[in-house]
Amino acid sequence: MLQTLERLERILEIASDEGISVRCEWLGGVRGGLVRLGKTPILFVDESLSVPDQLDQVRDSLTLLDWTESEWWNEMSSLLELDSEQDH
């Protein structure tokens, strides 16, 4: 579980550094994810979910973005891999 939490925290840190506003909110299981308010991307993370489910939610949202121009491209592509056996 600690590995999963560390992975989630690092993904959120990179997303924030890339200009994505990260909002961790208690959404009660209502779908979170990536939205845009004007030109500002906002990532809603549902704190009512377990950490592995939060990680899945974040990865589902952030894999839609093109990270190839990011200075963290290599790290982010590794963090966003959908290898669930590493996380559970």
PLY file of the C-alpha trace (Angstrom):
ply
format ascii 1.0
element vertex 88
property float x
property float y
property float z
element edge 87
property int vertex1
property int vertex2
end_header
0.00 0.00 0.00
2.85 2.40 0.78
4.21 1.97 -2.74
0.78 2.82 -4.13
0.49 5.91 -1.93
3.98 7.08 -2.87
3.17 6.58 -6.56
-0.08 8.53 -6.25
1.63 11.37 -4.39
4.40 11.61 -7.01
1.93 11.63 -9.90
-0.03 14.43 -8.23
3.17 16.37 -7.56
4.21 16.17 -11.22
0.70 17.09 -12.38
0.76 20.14 -10.13
4.23 21.12 -11.38
2.85 20.90 -14.93
0.15 23.47 -14.12
-2.73 21.13 -13.32
-4.69 22.28 -10.29
-5.08 19.22 -8.05
-8.16 19.18 -5.82
-8.52 16.35 -3.32
-12.15 16.39 -2.24
-14.60 14.02 -0.58
-16.82 13.29 -3.58
-18.65 10.30 -2.10
-17.89 8.03 -5.04
-19.12 10.51 -7.64
-16.76 10.42 -10.58
-13.74 12.68 -10.19
-11.23 13.25 -12.91
-9.78 15.91 -15.16
-11.83 18.93 -16.20
-11.00 22.30 -17.70
-12.23 25.60 -16.39
-11.40 27.91 -19.27
-7.80 27.01 -20.04
-7.06 25.78 -16.52
-6.96 21.99 -16.10
-8.27 20.78 -12.75
-7.86 17.23 -11.47
-10.44 16.16 -8.91
-9.35 13.23 -6.75
-12.11 11.53 -4.74
-10.85 11.11 -1.17
-13.78 8.79 -0.37
-12.07 6.11 -2.49
-9.32 3.79 -1.32
-5.78 4.78 -2.28
-5.56 2.12 -5.05
-8.88 3.36 -6.46
-7.69 6.97 -6.28
-4.56 5.94 -8.19
-6.70 4.23 -10.84
-8.89 7.34 -11.11
-5.87 9.62 -11.49
-4.18 7.36 -14.02
-7.37 7.06 -16.07
-7.53 10.86 -16.23
-3.88 11.69 -16.80
-3.18 9.04 -19.42
-5.44 11.09 -21.71
-2.83 13.87 -21.77
0.25 14.05 -23.97
3.27 13.97 -21.64
5.90 13.81 -24.39
6.75 17.53 -24.10
7.06 17.38 -20.31
10.44 17.31 -18.60
8.98 14.47 -16.50
7.90 12.43 -19.52
9.99 9.35 -18.69
9.02 9.29 -15.03
5.36 10.04 -15.69
5.06 7.40 -18.40
6.49 4.88 -15.95
4.21 6.02 -13.11
1.12 5.89 -15.32
1.74 2.33 -16.53
-1.28 0.21 -15.87
0.58 -2.66 -14.24
-1.84 -3.30 -11.37
0.30 -6.06 -9.87
2.90 -3.48 -8.80
0.29 -1.47 -6.92
-1.67 -4.05 -4.93
0 1
1 2
2 3
3 4
4 5
5 6
6 7
7 8
8 9
9 10
10 11
11 12
12 13
13 14
14 15
15 16
16 17
17 18
18 19
19 20
20 21
21 22
22 23
23 24
24 25
25 26
26 27
27 28
28 29
29 30
30 31
31 32
32 33
33 34
34 35
35 36
36 37
37 38
38 39
39 40
40 41
41 42
42 43
43 44
44 45
45 46
46 47
47 48
48 49
49 50
50 51
51 52
52 53
53 54
54 55
55 56
56 57
57 58
58 59
59 60
60 61
61 62
62 63
63 64
64 65
65 66
66 67
67 68
68 69
69 70
70 71
71 72
72 73
73 74
74 75
75 76
76 77
77 78
78 79
79 80
80 81
81 82
82 83
83 84
84 85
85 86
86 87
